[in-house]
């Protein structure tokens, strides 16, 4: 009989340990899936950190106007979207809202659609972005993604007039786009 009690106690201890391990794993998974509450995490290797200088670039927007780093105004809002990216589609309405609130100046907002240089698949982005931003098509290895060192989509930046990053994030809702200098 004592042997039976020992087995039951042993199974009970193993069950409690198993339950604690499962709870720890669930907690860790929840922490990893929560969105960042800051504009930029310095350990995020996919984004240029604040204070970094954007590389030189030259491109042409949908209105056939030239875009370069030298032409960017202070507090320029820049967003990178990839064709076929579900997170980019989810972020699009938030970026459009931020662009509308951004000094009401379309020239201070730049939207880069990556992977749609021939227009295929880019239309879901172009229609909402065109009224609020200068829109540029680029390939993944194009001048703009390279200048901003974009390795993940979506990516968002606020720049100063010299082309230095003031803020960067992968979640446009946390970007202080209209914050004063």
Buried (B, 14 or more C-beta within 10 A) or exposed (E): EEEEEEEEEEEEEEEEEEEEEEEEEEEEEEEEEEEEEEBBBEEBEEBBBBEBBBBEBEBEBBEEEEBEBEBBEEBBBBBBBBBEBEBBBEBBEBBBBBBEEBBEEBBBBBBBBBBBBEEEEBEBBBEBBBEBBBBBBBEEEBBBBBBBBBEBBBBBBBBBEEBEBBBBBBBBBBBBBEEEE
